[in-house]
Amino acid sequence: MSLKVIFPFLLTLAFCSATTIQKNLDVLTQLGSHYVMQHNEKSCGLASVTMLINTLRSIRNPQSKSITQDHLLTKLGNEVWNQAFSSSGSGLSLDEFAIFLRDVFDAYEFWDVGIETVHVSHLSTSVHQYLKNILSNMFLDEALYTFLIVNFDQSMLTPTNFSSGHLSPVGDYRSYNKTVKILDVDLDWTGPYWVTVETLLKGMNTIDASSSEYRGYIRVFLDKTKILHEVR
């Protein structure tokens, strides 16, 4: 192939990549703009999903109004979820949270959203690389919108001595220094903060006493073209 052919191709590839990165970054910025604070120590999952569903609704219809955490629970009308997120509730394990996510997506008619649950049961090079690939694809994927909600022991990411399971969305990733921005819904830690991928994985490589399972993360993904054709 001649340089006359290769050079325009490379320019087009670079332009497409830059455009994709910017569009994906804009979506993550929307996620941050829909930030909400958890109502109590058990409702971090509810706050995280409210941020995510408001972001998806704004992508589907920029004129849509944000919903509240209370509105979301009322729409589901499920006493199990109401109790889990109450101040006297038990919260949700990672697998229970995945079920809750599916209920929310169905209730708001996002039929084509994919959910991948990953338990970080060990730390290895392959585990690190798999997560870094997902984080990179949040920006680089031309076909999918990708979001990440992480489940970790708060004492390993924040300055607290109290060991407690927690859920929050990821809002950004810096590949050059392998750091992740946690949009922590617990405002005790003054909002979003950055941690290394290694630190995040260590926080997820912990046991949830309620389920006896390792914590981890949930990847939410959906086709960029299909979301525009969902029922509005």
Sequence and secondary structure as in RCSB ss.txt:
>XXXX:A:sequence
MSLKVIFPFLLTLAFCSATTIQKNLDVLTQLGSHYVMQHNEKSCGLASVTMLINTLRSIRNPQSKSITQDHLLTK
LGNEVWNQAFSSSGSGLSLDEFAIFLRDVFDAYEFWDVGIETVHVSHLSTSVHQYLKNILSNMFLDEALYTFLIV
NFDQSMLTPTNFSSGHLSPVGDYRSYNKTVKILDVDLDWTGPYWVTVETLLKGMNTIDASSSEYRGYIRVFLDKT
KILHEVR
>XXXX:A:secstr
  HHHHHHHHHHHHHHHHHHHHHHHHHHHHHHHT    SSTT HHHHHHHHHHHHHHHHH TT     HHHHHHH
HT HHHHHHTSTTS    HHHHHHHHHHHHHHTT TT EEEEEE  S  HHHHHHHHHHHHHHHH SSEEEEEEE
EEEGGGTSS S   EEEEEEEEEETTTTEEEE  S GGG S EEEEHHHHHHHHSSEETTTTEE EEEEEEEETT
GGGGS  
